[in-house]
Amino acid sequence: MLFVALGTPLSSQAAGDYVDHPKLKSFINDLEKNHQFDRASLEQLFSDVKRKDSILKAMTRTAESKPWKDYRPIFVTSKRAKLGLGFWHKNQAALQKAQQTYGVPAEIIVAILGVETRYGKNRGSYRVIDSLATLGFDYPKRSKFFSSELKQFLLLCREQGFDPKEIKGSYAGAMGYPQFISSSYRHYAVDFDNDGVIDLLNNPTDAIGSIANYFKVHGWKKGAPIVSTATIVSTATISKSGSPSVTKNTPKNAVSAHQATLFNTGLKPSMSIGNLKAEGIHSTADYAKDQMASAMALKGAKGSEYWLGLTNFYVITRYNHSKLYAMAVYQLSQDIKSLMIKDS
């Protein structure tokens, strides 16, 4: 049995929104031919799948499209940090085990859960199959990606014994405490409490271990720094010997046109600390000259903020491909860590 027992034939059922969609037939053909799904079961399943216009609208107004001054207050709050402290206390054993096993700090894991679902409180209200079908079949901009995730979701349901009509998640099809998409669930989720079930939907222990495993697989470096603030030095003050008169950047001392081209060039660290310094972009932390970094300029509440993201910062962006997301996770993690230290 693939999902649920077969009911009446598709032709006699009330048709869902995708029964006659031109992409559905080829999608089912692929699953039947290459993954040994039963065609009748798939047709029955999709007879109940609904297109959600609210999902298509949500894709045009994601939080990551906001400037940092508006994005930060959504996630980095004292209330969310206090909730994180409570979650840490409640799940201290699992967090300590994850930190020891994978090398990912407990505060980073807690912050991910805080940003994603407020520690499991907001796991999503859309049926995942509706979300992924809507985006896979009716969102041309990313149709290929979401069609693939729809396939991964059905494979996941078969492997884990889930009823695909019952699983709920975000408007983009992310699930559970850590909001893993289907492919990530299949490839990186772990049974961290060794109970024989990989449950990210309702089990915070499995979620904790799975986040840490995801980070380790994507290159997290144990004990390495994440990000630092940067100061700007006018290149006009840099002598031939390379010794500048250091002045912090202020609105009156803006970056030069050339320096501006070095910011926000990509998420992956692409310039060494030494080369950035030669261009007048200085880390406020003492890093080796060959340490790679990405220079970021964010529109903060008090003006421009300049940051240097290192390898571990880049790893956070593998969870969500946004520097704003990674910065929110980092800053929330530091607030939670400070509360934990005070509470110790």
N, C-alpha and C positions, 0 to 999 in steps of 0.2 A: 504494500500500500504506500503510495507516494506521499500523500498529504492527508486526505480524508476520503471516506468511502464515496464511490461514484453515486451520483444522483440521477435525475432524469437527463436525457440528452439535451445538448445545448439549444437545439432548435425549438424545444418546447419550453425553455426557460425565459424569464424576463431578461432581456439582453442588457449587459453592462455597457459602459461607454466605449469599450475597446473591441467589442466583438467583431465589428466590420472595419476596424482600423487597418490600413494597408501594411503597417509594420508588424502587426501581431502574427500573421501567418508565417512569415519568415522567421520570427523569433521562436515560435513554437516548433517549426521545422528543425531549427538548430538544436533545441533542447532534446527533441525526440531522437534525432540522428546522432548527435555527438555526446549526449549525456544520458541516454536511455530513459528519458521520461515517458510516461504514458500520455499519448496525445489527448485522449478523452478526458483524463484528469486535468490536464492543463486548460483545455477548452472550458471545462466546467468551472475551474478556478477563475478564469478571466471573464466569465459571464457575470461575475459579481464585482469586477474592478471598476472603480469610478475615477473619472477625470476631476481634478480639484483645481479650479481656477485660482483659489486663494494661494495655492503653492506656486503657481506661475507668477503671481503678483509678488509673493515674498522673495522670489529670486532676484527681483529688481531693486530691493531695498534692504539688502543685508547690512548688518551692523558694521562690517568691515569697510563699507563705503563711506563711513563717517570720518571726520578728522579726529585726531587723537584727543583733543579737548572734549569732544562729545562721546567718544568711544570709552575712554577711561572710566568715567563715572558710572557706566553701566555695570562694570565688573569689579573695579577696585574700590570697594567700600568697606567701612568699618564693620557693617553688619555681616557682609560676606566673609570677612576675615574671622569674625567671632564664630560664625557657623563652622568655618574651617577648623578652628581650634577644637570645637566640640567633636567634629568628625575625627580629627586626629586622635583625641583622647579615646574615643569609642573604638577606633580601629588601629590602635597603637601597635599591637603585635604584628598585624599584617603589613603595616607600613614599614616597620623595622625589618621584617623579613624581606620585603621587596627592595629596600635600600641595600641590605647586605647581599642579596642575590644578584641584583642588576646594577647596583651602583648609582641609582637615581635617588636624589634626596627626597625624603618624605614630604617636605613642603611643596616641592614641584608637583608631585603626584596629587596632593590634596588640592593645590591650586587648579590643576587641570579639571578635577571633578567639580570644583567651585565655579569655574567659568562655564563649563559645559552644561551642568544640570543642577547647580546649587546643591551639590552633594546628594544627588538622586531625587530631588524634589520635583524637578521639571524634566521628565524623560521623554516628553513628546506625546501628542494626542492624535497624530495622523496614523492611519494604517500604512505600514511601510510599503505594502504592495501598491496602494493607491499613489503614494508619493513617487515611487520609482517608475511606475507605468506612466504617470503624468509627465514626468521629466524625461523619461526615456523615449516616449513616443510623440510628445507635444512641446518639447523645448529644444529646438534645433541647435541652439548654441552649444549645448553639452549633451546632445542626444546619445552620442556614442558612449560617453562615460556612464550615463545613467542606465542605458540599456545593458551595459556590462554589469553594473551593480544589481540590476534586476535579476539577471542570470545568477549572479553570485548569491543573491538573497534566496532564490529558490533552491540552489545547491545547499546553502546553509540550513534551510528549513528541513531538507531531506536528511542531512547529516545529523542534525540535533533533535529531530523529531518534533519540530515546531509546526504549528498550523499557520500557514502564511496569511490567512485571513484575520488572524488574531493579534499578530505582533504589531505594536505601535512604536512610533518614534518621531523624529523631527520632520519638518516639511521636506528635507533633503534625504530622508531615509536613514538617518543615523539612529542608533539604538542604545538603550540601556544607560547605566550610570556614566560610562565614559563616552557615549555617543560614537561608537565605532560604526563605520559603514560596513556593509556586508563583506567586502573583500578583506578588510582589516580584521573583522571578526574571525573569518576563516583562517587567516594567515598568522595573526599575532596574539589572539586571545589564548589564555592559559587557564587550566584548572588549578588555581593557586591554593585552594583549601583541600585538594586531593579527595573530593567527594565523588569523583567519577563524572561530573557534569561541568561543562564550561558555560557558566551562566553570568553573562554581563547584564542581563535584563533586571535581575533582582538581587544579585549577590555582590556586595561591595568588596569582598575579599578577592574574588576573581577579577573584578574591575581594577583593583589596585595592582595586582600582579600583572595584568594584561597591559596597563599603561606603562609600567616599568619595562616590561619586555619589549613593547613597541619602541620605546626610547632607546633601549640598548641596541636593538637590531638596526635602528636608524643612525647609530653612531655616537650615542651619548658617551662622553668621556668622564669617568668617575673623578670627582674632585676638581675638575677644571672649571674656570670661571665661565660666566654666561654672557654678561654685557657690562659695559661701563659708560658713564657719561663722557662727553668729549668737549674740549674747549677749542676755540678757533683762533688762530694766529694769522694776522694779515701777512700774506706772502711778501709784501713789500718790506716787512721788517726782518725778513730772514736774510742774513748775511751770506756771503760766499762760503763761510766756514760752517754754515748750517745752524748757527746759534741765534735763535729769534729772541726778541723781547716779548715774553709771554703775556698776553692780555686776554681775559675771558671775553667770549663773544657777547655782545649786547645789541639791542636794536640799533644803536648808533654805530656798531662795528660789525656789520653784516658780512656774511661770507662773500668772497669774490665770485665773479661769474664762473671762473674756472673751478673753484672749490665746489660750487653748487653742482657741477657735473659729476662730482665724485660721490654724491649722496644719492641714496635710493636707486642704485643701479641694479639691484637684485638682492635676493635673500641670502644667497650663498656667499660666505666670506671670500673676497676676491683680491684684496690688497693687504699687504703686510702693515703691521703697526709702524714699522720704520718708514715705509713709503708714504703712509698717511701723514706721519709727522713731518716729513720733508715737504708735504703739500700744505702744511699749516693746520692739520687736523690732529689734535693731541688727545690721547687717552688720559683720563684723570687717574687711572690705575697704572701700576708698574708692570707692564707686560714685556715679554721678549720682543726684540725688533722683528723677528721672523714670524711672530704670531699673526695668523690671518684674521681679517675682520671685514665686516661690511659697515659702511658709514650710513647712518640714518638721520634724517631730519624730520622731526614730528611737529605738528602744529599744536602746541600745548596751550593751556589756559592762560599762561603768562607770556606767550610768544613762542618762538622756535626753540625746540629742544634738540640737542645733538647727542647721538649715541653711537657706540661701536658694538655691533653684535658679533660674538665669537662663535666657535663651532657648536657649542651647546645651545646657543640661541637659535642657530639654524636648525638644530634637531627639533626644537619646539615647533618651528614652522613646518616641519614635516607632518605634524598632527593637524595643523590648520595653516594653509599657505598664506599667512598674513603676519606682517611685522607688528601690527597693532595687537593681534591676538597673543603673539609671543610676549610682547611687552606687558600686556595685562596679566598674563600668567606669571611672569617674573615678579612684577611688583606686588601682586596679591600674595605670592609665595613668601616674599620678604616680610610682608605685614603679618602673615600667619606665623611665620617663624619667630618674629619678635614677640608675639603674644605667647607662643609656646615657651620661649625662654623666660619671660616674666612669670609664667604660670608654674615653672619648674621649682 
